[in-house]
Amino acid sequence: MSLEGFQDKPLNASERAERPSLNYQLSSTQQDGGSIVLEMKNISKSFPGVKACDNVSFSLRHGEVHTLLGENGAGKTTLMNILFGIYRQDSGDVYLDGRHVNITSPHAALKHGIGMVQQHFTLVPSFTVAENIVLGLRETNLFVQTSKVEERIAELSDRYGLRVDPKARAWTLSVGEKQRAEILKILYTGAKILILDEPTAVLVPQETRTLFEALGKMKEAGTSIIFISHKLEEVMQISDRITVLRQGSVVDTVDKSATTKTKLARLMVGKDVLIDVQRETVEPGRALLEVRDLKARDDRGLISVNGISLEVHAGEVLGIAGVEGNGQRELAETIYGMRMPESGSILLDGNDITGASISKRVGLGLAFVPQDRKGMAISPNLSVEENLFSKNYATQTVRCHALFLNKRDISRVSKDLIASFSIATPSEKTKTKYLSGGNIQKVVLARELSSEPKVIIAAQPTRGLDVGAMEFVYRTLQQQKKKGAAILLLAGDLDELFRLSDRVAVIYSGRIVGYTPSDPSYREKIGLMMSGAASEGDER
């Protein structure tokens, strides 16, 4: 593609009135840094069977970072999708600079000076950064000089510290560079309101720091930022104000200076939660999981696990840190038996399970908590009790006669597990799809851990969970560690790895590139290894 098919088409009078220039001038009322630039009043939105937003009101001030905080499904993204024109509200009103507006599409939102960076990027891989930035913003019947577009992008990049080469093809960019290109795409339009949906989920620590520095410069330039997050540490670091949503309604809006992580966690879930679960101190025993020179392919047939060797000992949690897409999923699935390795070996408590079936591995004491809990871990249309017994058909507590399980035993044991794992469900007969994400994860944990496994693979076990459910998962894994299980923990959140792991291994391009103690003081080194900029023994 060439930029020669694009031209900065002149805006008509109404568009000029609605769309700010790159260096829009602040009015005298905006210069105080506290004026309201956006108001969403009494917004409601329902989907079949779910009220996603219930009479929500939200405001944004000039030059502030206002965070939307809440558990998965609280309504944060739905509210912002309404503001960005992806959804239409059932009722309620939106005001920009005191003027009532109807935002009917993302294109209309951009004309009103509102841009949104979604969790999943939309760059065309074969296009350059410059081509991606102007794609879809203009008509294609006139011409523009490529050099002028690239110069403007370079200017924005330098101004805000969003380093990215405008001539680079999107497929060559790192995850952090792709995100910076998405932000530049919005700044190029002259947007005065920027929405970021979980922007740090895919970033290494150095990239997160770069992003926060850029957001600070945008604030100084007058940009107002809506920041969607569930990470309390970063919320307290970046926010000016915080609005907490729970079950589609606003619980409270607070100034950062007037709150704490503990208070925010209580607002999110409606009760006190223990955020900092203490790591259990256990003397490691023998190696229960041994992986030697393992190679495996991804779904495209490419090598994604490239000669990995590791050991996890009894009473130990080995954390795997890495940017998503570096072989973590394939590693977990190969150990569990969902995909066969190209070469290498896997031993479970001394037993070679390299070519064994999943059922054989489970019988030897292997448990798996997969990343995709709804797509892989449970059958949504089956009941809670059916999911609880989808793996362990007959046990000492459930009798089996003529290939049929005793229904009374199943019901009794299901109720015991529901109570033990605090699963909130109307009954054991309820279809699992009607449970919240946190309770679905509790069903998975109950099924996988009730058999007292020797080795547990936990892949992103708290992704999408509120802090209350996260606390439960943390405590449950620590209990299993205390019982002597070996746990392989794959997580994208370094704070979670530091909280739970005894050692941290870093994966990059399908290889283990180094190990560190599980200590926040190693965050910088781990971040460098995650980005491929350093490896074990590298003093940079």
N, C-alpha and C positions, 0 to 999 in steps of 0.2 A: 504493500500500500504506500502511496505517496501523499504528502500533505498538499500537493498541487491541486487537489480537488476540494480544498477547503478555503473558505474566506470568512473573515469577520464581517458577517452580514449586518448592515446597519439596523439598529433596533427602531421600532416604531415609537411613537410618543408614550403610549401606555407602558411599553416594556422599559423604556428609559426611566420612567417614574418608579417602576417596581424593582428594577435591577440595579444594585449599587455598582459603582466602578471599583477597580482594584484598590484604589486609594480613596475610598469614600470619606467624605468630610463629616465629622461629628457635629451635631447641632450643639448649641450652648447647654441644653438640658442633658445631653449625653456626656458631656465632658466631666461631670461629677463622678462618673464611674458607677453610679447606682441606679440609673434610670432603667425602666422596664422596656425591653425591646420585643419581648414575646409574652403573650398570655394565652394559655389554653384553659378555657372555662367550662366546667361541668361536662367533660368529654366522657361519653359512654360508647362502648362497642361490644357487640355480642357475636359469637359464632355459635353454630348448632350445639346446644347443651352447655355452653361456657360463656360467662360474662367476663370478657378479658379486661375491660376498663369500666369502672362503675362510678360515674360522676366525678371524674378526676379533674382537678385544677392544678395548673403548673405555670410558673412564671420564670423568665430568664432575664437577667440584668445585663446591661452593656459591659463587656469586658470581664465577664466572670466565667468560672468553670462550675457548672451546676451538675452534680452527679445524681443519676437515677439509680437507686440501690434497691435490691429486692431479690428474693429467691427465684428460681426458674419457674416461669409461668405466672409471675406476679403482675405482668402487664407492661413492663418497661419497654420492650421492643415494639409491642403493639401500639403504645402511645406514640412512639417516635415514628413508626410506619405511617401513622395518621398524619403527623406533622409533615412528613416527607411525601405525602400523596400516594403512598402505596395502598393504603386502606382509606375508606371514607367513614367518618364517625357516624353512629346512629343518631346522636344528639350532641349538642355542645358547640362552642364557638372558638375560633382562633383569631387573635389580634396581633398584628405586627405594627410596632410603633403607634399603638392606639387605634389602628385602622382595621376594621373587620375584613378578613380575607377568606376566600374559598380555595383550598389547595386540592386540586383534582388529580394531580399526577406528579411524578418526580420532576418532569420538565417544568411544570408550574412552580414547584417548590424552588427549583434553581432560579427561576425568574424572580422569585420573591427573596432571593439571597439566602436560601437554606440548602445546605449540602449534607449528605450522610455517607459515611464510610461503614459499609456492612461488615459482618464477620467474615463473609466469603467474598473474595475480591472478584472484580469483573473485568480485569484486563484481558485483552486479546493477546495470546502468547506470541504470535508472529509479528505483531506491530511494535513499533518503537514506543518509548514512553511518550514522546510528543504526539505521535499518532493516536495513542490511546486517550490522551488528555483532551484532544479536540474532537474525538469521535463522538458523534451524536449531539454535539452542542451547536453545530452550524449546518446550514444548507450546503449543498455540494455543487452549486451551479456557478460559483465564482472561484477566484484563485487567491492564494495567499503565499507569501514567501516562507519556505520551510525555516529559513534562518531566523526570521522574526519570531516565529512560534517558539523555537528552541531558545532564543535569547530571553524571551519573557519567562519561560519555565526556569531557566538558569538563574534569572533575577529572583524569582520567588524562592527557589531552592537555597540561594545564598542568604536571603533575607531572614528566613525562618530556620535555617540549619537543617533543611530536609534534603540531604545529599543524595542525588540520583542523577545519572547521566541521561539527558533527554533523548540521546541518539541510541541508547541501549534497547535491545529487544526485550520484551517483557519476560520471555522464557528464561533469559539469562540472569534475572534479578533474584536476590535473596528475598525471603519472606518480608523482612523489614523494609527493603527497598520497594517492594510491591505496595506495601501499605503507604509508604511515603509518596509514591506515585499517585495513589488514590486520593490522598489529602491534597496534593498539588493540583489534581484534576478539579477539586472543588475550589481551591484558592484562585485558580485561573479564571473561574467565572465571576470572581469578585464577591463570593458569598460572605455574609456577615454573621451567619449562624452555622456552626459546624457540629454535627452529631457524630459521635464515635461509639460504636456498639462493640463492647468488650475488646478494645483495641490491643491490649497487651497479652491476650490469650496465646498468640503465636510468636511472641517476641522473646529474645534472650535479654538478660538484664541490661546489657549495654544499649540495646535498641530501645528498651523501655525508657532508659535515662535520656536518650536522644529525643524520643517522642515527647517526654515531659518538658524538656528544655524548649522544644519547638512550640509546644502549647503555651508556655510562658511568654514567648515572643509574640505569639498571636494575640494573647490577652493584652499585651502592651500596645499592640496595633489596633485594638478595639474590637477584635473578634470575640463573640460570645460562644461558649462551648458547652454542649450537653454531653456528658461522659457517662456511659452505661457500664456498670461494673458490679461484680460480686466480691471483689478482693478488698477486704477492709483496710489492709495496709496501704494500698495505693489510693484508695478513696480518701483516707486521712492525709495523704501526701499531696494530692493534686487539687482537691476540691476547695471551693469557697463556701458553697452551700450544698446541702444533701437532702434530697427528697426520698423518703422510704415508701415503697409500695408493698402491699401485702394483699394477695387474692384480689387484685384488680382495683384496690382502693388506696388512697393516700393515707398513710399512718401519721406522718409528720414531716415537716420541713425544718431543718436545723442548720445553724451556722457551724462550720467545722470547729471553730474555736470554742463552741459551747457543748461539744459532745466528745465521746470516746468510742473506741471499737466495741467495748462491752455494751454500751448504751445502744449503739447502732445494731448490734447483733440481737439485742432484746426487741428492738422495734421491728426487725425483719421477721422474726419467728413468733413473737408474742410471749416469750418466756426467757428466763435467764439461761444462757448457754455458756459452757466452758470452752473458750476458743483455744487456749493453749493447753492441749492435752499433753501430759508429761510422758516422755519416752521411757518405756520400761527398760531397766538395766538387767540384762540377762547374759550370763557367760555362754558364748557360742559353743555349740557342740560339733559333732561330725558334719561333714558336707552331705546334705540331703539332696541337693540339686547340683549336678555337674554338667556343664555344656562345654564341648571341645570342638574347636575349629568348625563351627556350624555355618553352613551356607544354605540359603533358601531364596526362592524367587517370589516376587509379588504377583498381583493379579495380571500384570502386563507381561509377565514372563521375564522380567529383569531381576538380576541379583539385588536383593534388598537387605539380606543378612549376609555379611561378607567376612566369614572367618571369625565369628565371635566365640570367645572362651570366657566362662565365668563359673564361679562357685557361690552357692548360698548355703549357709550352715544352719543347723538347728538353733532356734532362738535368735535368729538374725533377720533383719530387714535390709535387703540390698536395693537401694533406689536407683532407677535408671533415668537419668536426665537427658533431655534432648529436644530439639525443635521437632514438632510433629512431622512425620513423613520421612524420618531417617532410619526406618526399619523396626521401630518399636512394635507395631502391630504384628508384623510378620514374625518377629522373634517370639512373641507370646503365643501366637497361633501354632507355630512350629513345635514349640515345647509341649503344647497341649495335644498336638496330633491332628489339628485341623488342616495343616498342609505338611507335605513330606519334604524333608531336607534334600538338597542336592548332594551334600556330603557332611561329614562330621558325626558326632555322637552326643546322645543325651542319656544321662544316668540319673535315676531316681532312687535314692538310698541304696546305691550300689547296683541296682538292676538296670540293664541296658534297655531303654524304651524307645530307641531311635526309630524302629519300624513298627512299634506296637500300636494297637488300636486305641482309640480314646477310652473305651470301656476298660481295657487292660490298665491304662495309665491311672484312671480313676480308682480302680480296684487296688492299685499299689499305693494310693494316698495322694493323688494330685487333684487340686481344685483350681478352678478358673473363674475369676470375676471379670468378664470382658468389658471393653470400653463401650460398646453399643448395647446398652442394657435392654432396650426395647426391641431391637432388631435381631439380636443374637442370644441374649441371656434368658429371655422368657418368651412364652407364646401368649400374646396379648389376649386372645379370645378364650384361653383356658382359665379356669378358676385359680384362685390363690393356692388351694390345696393341690390341684393338679400340677401346678408349676413347682410346688415344693417337692413333689414326688416324681418329677419328670426324669430324674437321674437315679435316685436311690429307690429302686422299686421295692425290694423286700429287705427288711432289716430285722434286728433282734426285737424291735418294738412294733413291727408291722408283720403280721402273719400272712403267709401265702398258701392258698389251697387250690390245687388243680389249676395253676397259672393265674388265679384270681386273687387280688389283694383283699384283705378284710377291711370293708368300708368303715366299720366302727373304729378300728385301729387307725386308719388314715385320718379320720375326723379328729380323733383324740390327739394324735401326734401333731397334726396341723395346728390345732388350737394351742398346744403347748409351745410350738415354734413361734406362732403369732404373738403369744405372750412374752416369750423369752427375748424376741428380737423387736418387741414394741412396734409391730406392724399395725398401722391404723387402717382397718378395713371393716366394712359392715359385718362380714362373715367370711368364713373360709370358702364359701361357695361363690363369692363375688368374682366377676371376671377381672383379671389382673390389669387390663387396660384402663380401668376406671380409677386406679390408684395413682397417687402423686409419684413424681420421679423418685423422691426419697424413700417412699414405701415400697416401690418396685425394687429399688436397690436392696432394701432389707429382706425382701423375698429371696433375692439372689444370694445374699449372704447367708441367710438361714439354710437354704438348700445346700450351698457349697461347703459350709463350715460345720454343719451338724454332724458330719461323719468324722470329725476330728482329723482333717488331712495332715499329711506330713509336709507337703509343699503347696504353697498358695501363690498363684499368679494373679496379681491385682492390677488391671490396666485402667488408668484414669478412674479410680473407684468413686471419686467425689465430684466428677464433672457434672455441672448443672444442678447440684444439690444446694439447699440452703444451709446456713451454718449449723442449725440444729441437727440435720441429717449428717452433715460432715463430722460433727463431733461424735455421733454414734458410730460412723465408719471407723474413725480414728481409734476409738476405745475398743471396738471389736477386733481390729487388726492387732492392737497391742496385747489384747487378751490371748489371741492365738500365738503371738510371739512368746508370751510368758509360758504357754503350754508346751513350747518347744518346736513350733512349726517354723519352717524356713519360708520367708516371704520375698518374692520378687515383685517390687512395686514400680510400675511405670507411670510417671506423672509429669505433666507439663509445668506444674506449679512448684518452683524451687522451695518456697516456704513450707509446702506440704512435705516435700522430700526431707528437708532439714528437720521437720517436726517428728517424722516417723522412722527415718532410715538410720541405720548404724554406719553404713558406708554408702557413698554415691559413685556410681559408674556413669560416664558420659558417652552417649552414642552419637556418632556423626557419620553419615553416608554408609550406614550398615556395619560400622566397626566400633568397638569399644576403644576410645582414644585416651582414656585415663580414668583414674580413681582418685577420690578425695575423701577426707573425713566428712562426716555429716555435720557441718558447722557453717553458719552464715558468713563467717570470715572468708570462706572459699567461694563466695558468690561470683566475684570478678573472674577468678580462674575458671570456674565452671562455665560461665557465660562465654569466655573466649574459646573454650573447647567445644561448646555447643555450636559456635559459629564457624568452626574449622580453623580459627586463627591461632590456636595453640593446642598442644598435646601434652601428655604426661612427660614431665621433665623439661618442658619448654619454659624458660624463665621470662619470656616476654610478658 
